[in-house]
Every structure is written in C-alpha cells, then in structure tokens.
Amino acid sequence: MRTQLTAVTLIAGIVLSSAALAGRGPEGPGRGPHGGPHGGPFMHELRDLDLSDAQREQIKGFFDARREQNKASFKAARDLHRSFELATPGTAEYRTLTAQMADASAAEARERTLEMAELRTQIYGVLTDAQRKELAQELAHRPEPPKPRED
C-alpha cells in the first residue's frame, strides 16, 4: 500500500512540476498559479536583475519552447495517472500501472533536472557579464534551505 501511495504522490508531483517548469498560468514564465516563483532561487534572483526588454523576450521564448516540448509528456503522465486511478487495487493491471508510474516518475525526475539545467544555461547565456556577476552574488547570499526533519 505504501508503494502505491508513493507512486501516486510521485506522479502528482510530476504533473505539478511539469506545469511549473513550463511556466503555465497567466502570470507568465517562472510564476506559479498564485504569482509565486518556480524554479528555485535562480528564477527568483533572475527577476531581480535589471534585464532589457530584449533579454526578457528571449528568456520568455525559452520558457515558451520548454512548455511546447513538455505538452506531450504532460498529457502522457496525466493519462497514465488517470488509468491508475481507475484500476482496481490488487489486479495485474494495477500492479503493471504502478510499475509504469514508478518508472515514469524516475524518468521524469531525471528529465526535469536536465531540462532545468539546460534552461538555466540558456538564460545565463543571455545575461551580460555584470548581470552574471550580480546573479552569482545574489545566489551566494541566499540562506541555506532548511534541513529535513528527522523522525
């Protein structure tokens, strides 16, 4: 049962993170449905840089391209999740879908990490030397993330 819940949780995370990475929502790229940042400190600090209109447009293009690339995988993850929801626990189909979701979750996590690294590299290439230096300084001054609780 715990494995099944973990698989469902992972797929839900994939679906949500795919939308976040793609910058979905009316707030624009890198913004969540409630206007909050996605993409971690890098995206937050990026918004604080004095970017030219051309830089902003180029960066928006990176997010738009990423969103288009992720449409098919987002739909496939959603379809797999829906099939899993409709399957009867304890059946062969349910076990198969559970394994498929676990495999898809692992692949999606790897792909998401690689895509974010590529996106950051593209964005970094648009910045001036001064903006890169300012970004590096801002990132260095960010507080350490909280440590996970030990149970």
PESUL-V354102 format. One record per residue. N is the residue number from 0. SS is DSSP state (2 for helix, 1 for strand, 0 for the rest). OMEGA is omega as a letter, one per 30 degrees, with the letter a starting at -180 (* if undefined). D_CENTER is the distance of its C-alpha to the mean C-alpha in Angstrom with 1 decimal. Layout:
n=N ss=SS omega=OMEGA d_center=D_CENTER
n=N ss=SS omega=OMEGA d_center=D_CENTER
//
This chain:
n=0 ss=0 omega=a d_center=27.0
n=1 ss=2 omega=l d_center=24.7
n=2 ss=2 omega=a d_center=23.0
n=3 ss=2 omega=l d_center=22.6
n=4 ss=2 omega=l d_center=21.0
n=5 ss=2 omega=l d_center=18.6
n=6 ss=2 omega=l d_center=17.7
n=7 ss=2 omega=l d_center=17.3
n=8 ss=2 omega=l d_center=15.1
n=9 ss=2 omega=l d_center=12.8
n=10 ss=2 omega=l d_center=12.6
n=11 ss=2 omega=l d_center=12.1
n=12 ss=2 omega=l d_center=9.1
n=13 ss=2 omega=a d_center=7.8
n=14 ss=2 omega=a d_center=8.9
n=15 ss=2 omega=a d_center=7.6
n=16 ss=2 omega=l d_center=3.9
n=17 ss=2 omega=l d_center=4.8
n=18 ss=2 omega=a d_center=6.8
n=19 ss=2 omega=a d_center=5.0
n=20 ss=2 omega=a d_center=3.6
n=21 ss=0 omega=l d_center=7.1
n=22 ss=0 omega=a d_center=8.7
n=23 ss=0 omega=l d_center=10.7
n=24 ss=0 omega=a d_center=13.7
n=25 ss=0 omega=a d_center=16.9
n=26 ss=0 omega=l d_center=16.0
n=27 ss=0 omega=a d_center=14.5
n=28 ss=0 omega=l d_center=11.7
n=29 ss=0 omega=a d_center=9.6
n=30 ss=1 omega=l d_center=11.3
n=31 ss=0 omega=a d_center=10.8
n=32 ss=0 omega=l d_center=13.5
n=33 ss=0 omega=l d_center=15.9
n=34 ss=0 omega=a d_center=15.5
n=35 ss=0 omega=a d_center=13.6
n=36 ss=1 omega=l d_center=11.3
n=37 ss=0 omega=l d_center=7.5
n=38 ss=0 omega=l d_center=6.7
n=39 ss=2 omega=a d_center=9.6
n=40 ss=2 omega=a d_center=13.2
n=41 ss=2 omega=a d_center=12.9
n=42 ss=2 omega=l d_center=11.7
n=43 ss=2 omega=a d_center=14.2
n=44 ss=2 omega=l d_center=16.9
n=45 ss=2 omega=a d_center=16.4
n=46 ss=2 omega=a d_center=17.3
n=47 ss=0 omega=l d_center=20.4
n=48 ss=0 omega=l d_center=21.7
n=49 ss=0 omega=a d_center=24.5
n=50 ss=0 omega=l d_center=23.0
n=51 ss=0 omega=l d_center=25.3
n=52 ss=2 omega=l d_center=24.8
n=53 ss=2 omega=l d_center=24.5
n=54 ss=2 omega=l d_center=21.7
n=55 ss=2 omega=a d_center=19.8
n=56 ss=2 omega=l d_center=20.5
n=57 ss=2 omega=l d_center=19.4
n=58 ss=2 omega=l d_center=16.1
n=59 ss=2 omega=l d_center=15.7
n=60 ss=2 omega=l d_center=16.6
n=61 ss=2 omega=l d_center=13.9
n=62 ss=2 omega=l d_center=11.3
n=63 ss=2 omega=l d_center=13.7
n=64 ss=2 omega=l d_center=14.1
n=65 ss=2 omega=l d_center=10.4
n=66 ss=2 omega=l d_center=10.6
n=67 ss=2 omega=l d_center=13.8
n=68 ss=2 omega=a d_center=12.8
n=69 ss=2 omega=a d_center=10.2
n=70 ss=2 omega=a d_center=12.9
n=71 ss=2 omega=a d_center=15.0
n=72 ss=2 omega=l d_center=12.5
n=73 ss=2 omega=l d_center=11.3
n=74 ss=2 omega=a d_center=15.0
n=75 ss=2 omega=l d_center=15.9
n=76 ss=2 omega=l d_center=13.7
n=77 ss=2 omega=l d_center=15.2
n=78 ss=2 omega=l d_center=18.6
n=79 ss=2 omega=l d_center=18.5
n=80 ss=2 omega=l d_center=17.6
n=81 ss=2 omega=l d_center=20.5
n=82 ss=2 omega=l d_center=22.8
n=83 ss=2 omega=l d_center=22.2
n=84 ss=2 omega=a d_center=23.0
n=85 ss=2 omega=a d_center=26.2
n=86 ss=0 omega=a d_center=27.4
n=87 ss=0 omega=l d_center=30.1
n=88 ss=0 omega=l d_center=29.5
n=89 ss=0 omega=a d_center=31.9
n=90 ss=0 omega=l d_center=32.2
n=91 ss=2 omega=l d_center=31.5
n=92 ss=2 omega=a d_center=29.0
n=93 ss=2 omega=l d_center=27.1
n=94 ss=2 omega=l d_center=27.1
n=95 ss=2 omega=l d_center=26.0
n=96 ss=2 omega=l d_center=23.1
n=97 ss=2 omega=l d_center=22.1
n=98 ss=2 omega=l d_center=22.3
n=99 ss=2 omega=l d_center=20.3
n=100 ss=2 omega=l d_center=17.5
n=101 ss=2 omega=l d_center=17.6
n=102 ss=2 omega=l d_center=17.6
n=103 ss=2 omega=l d_center=14.8
n=104 ss=2 omega=l d_center=12.6
n=105 ss=2 omega=l d_center=13.7
n=106 ss=2 omega=a d_center=13.2
n=107 ss=2 omega=l d_center=9.6
n=108 ss=2 omega=l d_center=8.8
n=109 ss=2 omega=a d_center=10.9
n=110 ss=2 omega=l d_center=9.6
n=111 ss=2 omega=l d_center=5.9
n=112 ss=2 omega=l d_center=7.9
n=113 ss=2 omega=l d_center=10.4
n=114 ss=2 omega=l d_center=8.5
n=115 ss=2 omega=l d_center=7.2
n=116 ss=2 omega=l d_center=10.9
n=117 ss=2 omega=l d_center=12.3
n=118 ss=2 omega=l d_center=10.9
n=119 ss=2 omega=l d_center=12.2
n=120 ss=2 omega=l d_center=15.4
n=121 ss=2 omega=a d_center=15.9
n=122 ss=2 omega=l d_center=15.7
n=123 ss=2 omega=l d_center=17.9
n=124 ss=2 omega=a d_center=20.3
n=125 ss=2 omega=a d_center=20.9
n=126 ss=0 omega=l d_center=21.9
n=127 ss=0 omega=l d_center=25.5
n=128 ss=2 omega=a d_center=26.9
n=129 ss=2 omega=l d_center=27.5
n=130 ss=2 omega=l d_center=24.0
n=131 ss=2 omega=l d_center=22.6
n=132 ss=2 omega=l d_center=25.2
n=133 ss=2 omega=l d_center=24.4
n=134 ss=2 omega=l d_center=20.6
n=135 ss=2 omega=l d_center=21.6
n=136 ss=2 omega=l d_center=24.1
n=137 ss=2 omega=l d_center=21.8
n=138 ss=2 omega=l d_center=19.2
n=139 ss=2 omega=a d_center=22.2
n=140 ss=0 omega=l d_center=23.4
n=141 ss=0 omega=l d_center=20.3
n=142 ss=0 omega=l d_center=21.4
n=143 ss=0 omega=l d_center=20.5
n=144 ss=0 omega=l d_center=18.0
n=145 ss=0 omega=l d_center=20.1
n=146 ss=0 omega=l d_center=21.2
n=147 ss=0 omega=l d_center=20.5
n=148 ss=0 omega=l d_center=23.6
n=149 ss=0 omega=a d_center=26.0
n=150 ss=0 omega=* d_center=27.6
//
